[in-house]
């Protein structure tokens, strides 16, 4: 949980109009950092925040290269210091924050192969297929890279458009729950062809399969009521996640089947 200290201004990019805040992690003594914040009254709706929170929790469980993120509380006194936020009708309460990363550029063919954490992208690709996050490759700005002490590191950002769209419905979740839509566009295709190994997908699938019903229930319970007040939608979301958990190995095999062996033949178990 984060507590907003100061509003810094708009990011300037994104359908959800993200904003920059200085904030502190109230569960640690790490001091203040800068966060990209998606507000509950964004034009797509509060389900965007639900999607981001799901991704943040799965990112922690699966050890994915997502920036650190979670719920941020913005107090009324912080909002009152900004005319922009007051005019936009932002309400005090809970919003979603993810760590702001400096010095990044977008991932492309010219820098992808320099990354030292390419194996983590097997987990990202699996996650995106579990949750129908087609926006990862449709929007070139959702994969970034920067130089760190260990070398160049890829980060996957912006998980607002899970379930093919930000503002999902119960009916939509039911339609998607048992399907598999393979995405090998752009960076995903390059990674599958040149970098990733089948066993990397199976390792991440095992982490997903190990998630218990209790963990899923706690995740759903952690979603603020203001973001998702409908109990039917909460139950549908829980059932979707449970169904997809059981499909993790199947999806991993489908993805592994796209990886050529050293002779250029598709992987086969």
N, C-alpha and C positions, 0 to 999 in steps of 0.2 A: 504494500500500500504506500502510495506517495502522497505528500501534502504540498500543494502549490504554494510557492512563496512570492513569485513575481511573474507577471505577464510580459513577454518579450516581443511579441508581434506575430504576424502570419508567416507561415512557411512559404506560401505562394504557389504551391503545387498540390494537386490532388482533388478528386471529386468531393471529398468530405471536408475540404477547407481546413486542414490541420493548422494548429497554432503552436507556437513555442512558449514554454514556461520554464522558469527555474523552479526546481522542486527538490524536496528531500525525501529520502526513503525512511519512513518512520520506524521501520523494523531493523535498521542498522545505523551505525555511526559513520557512514561513508561521506557525510557532508552533502552539499547541494550539487546537483547536476542539471543539465538542460535536457528537456524532454519534448518530443513531438506529441501533441495532445489532440485527440479527436473528441469533439464535444458532443454531448448527448443530443443536441438540437441540430446536428448536421443535416443537410438536405436529403440524405438517403434514409436516415432514421437511426434510432438507438440500437437496432439489431446489428449495425456495423460494429458497435462496441462489444456486443455479445460475441461476434465472430472473432474480433481481435483478442478477447480474453481467452476464448477456446484455444486459439493458436498459441498464445503465450504459455498457457498451461501445458499443451502438448509439446511445445518447444523445450520446456524444462524437462519433461518426462523423457523425451526422445533425444535430448541433447542436440538440438538443431541450431543452426547459425542464424537465429532470430535475435535482434537487439532485445535487451532486457525490457520487459514491459509488464504493466498491470494497472490496477485501478488507481486513479488519482482523485483526491478530494480537493475541490476548489471552493474556498470559503467566500462568503459574500463580500468581505472587506477587500479581498484580492480583486474581485470583479469590479468593485466600485472605483478602483483606481484606473480603470480602462474605459474610455468612452466607446471605443470600438466594440468591446464585449457587451457593454450595456445596451448599445444600439442594436446589437445582434440578438438580444434577448436571451443571452446565456444565463442559465440558472445555477445557483450554488448547489453543490452536491457532487455526485460521482461521475467521472468521465474516464477516458482511457489514455494512458501515456506509454510511450516507448522511448527508449534512450536515443538521443540525438547523436549521430556519428559524424564527426568532422573529417574532412579530407578524403571524401569518397568520390568515386566516379562510377559510371554505369558499366556493367559487365557486357563484354562483347567478345567476338572471336579473337581480338588482338590481345586481351588480357586474361581471359578465362583460364588458360592453361598455366598461368603463373601462380594461381592460387594454391596455397599449401593445405587448404581444408576442403578440397574437392570431394572427398569421400562423404562429408556431411551433406552434400547435395543429394546423395541417395536418399537420405532421410527426408529432405525437403520435397523431393519429387514424390516420394511415397505419401507424405502428408498431403500434398496438393491433390493427389489422386484420391485419397480417402475422403477429402472434403470438397472436391470439385472446384479447386482454386485455379481456374483457367487463366485468371488475370495475371498470374506470375509471368507467363511468357507473352501474353497479348499486350501487356504494358512493359516495355523495355526498361522502365525506371524502377521496377520492383526487385531487381537484383543489382546490388552495388558491391564495390570492392575497394579496399584501401590497404595501404602498406602499414604493417605493424612490426613489432620487434621480431616475431617469428617468420615474417614474410607477408606476402599479399593474402588477405583474407576476404572471402565472399560473405556477404550478409544478404539474407532474404527478408525483405521488408513489405509492409502493407498487406495485411490479411483480411481486409474489409469485405472482399467479394467472395467469401466462401459460399458453397452451395450454388455456384454459378451466378449468384446475384447477392447483393448486400441484404436486401429486404426479403428474406425467405418466408415461406408459408408452411403450414402443417402439410398441406397437400403436396407441395413441392418436395418436402423432405421425404415423404412416402414414395414419390415417383423416383427419386434419386437413390434411395437407400440400397437397392440391390444391384445397381448398374455399375459399369466401369467404362469411363471415357478416357482413352489413352491420349496423352499430350506429349509429343516429341518435337515441338517447335523450338527453334532458336537455340538457346543455351542448353535446354534439356536434350535436344537431339545430339548436340556436340558432346555432351557429357556421356550419354549412353553409348555413343559410337567410339569415343576415344579414351574415356577416363574411368568409368565405373565398372565394378565387378558384381556378378550376381550375388555373391555372399554378402556384400554390403547391404543390399536390399533386404536380404533375409534377416540380417542382424537387427535392422530397424523394425522389421515386421514383428520380430520376437518381442521387442520392447513394447510395441502396441498391444500385442496379444496378452502381455503380462499385466495390463491395466485392469484393475478389478472393477466390479460393479459399484463397490463402495467409493472408489476414487472418482468414477464418473458421476455418481450421485453428489459427492462433495463439490465437484466442479460446477454442476448445475446449480447447487445451492449457493455457490459463491457469486453467482450473477446477481447484481443489484436488482431489486424488484422494480425500480424505476426504469430499468432497461428492458425488462421482460416480465411484465406483470401477469400475463396469461398463463395459468397453470397447465392448460392443454398444450401450449407451445413448449413449455419447459419439459413436459413429459415426452413430446414428440422429438425434441432435441436429444434427450437422454436415450431414447430408443434408437435414433439414428446412429449415435456414437457407438452404442453397443453392437448394432448390426455391422457397422464398418470395422469395428475392432475384430470381429470374427472373420472378416474378409481380407485382413491385412496380408496374410500369407498368399492368398490367391492373387491379389493385386501385385505383390512383390514378384511372383512368378511371371505374371504378364509383362511387367517391366523388364525383368531379367531376360525374357525372351527376345527383347529388342537389342540385346548386347551381342555383337559378333565375337566369335572366338578368334584365335590368332590367325586362322585361315579365312576369316571373313564370313564364317557361317554363323547363323543365329544360335544363341545359347539354347541348349536343351538338357533337361535333367533326366 
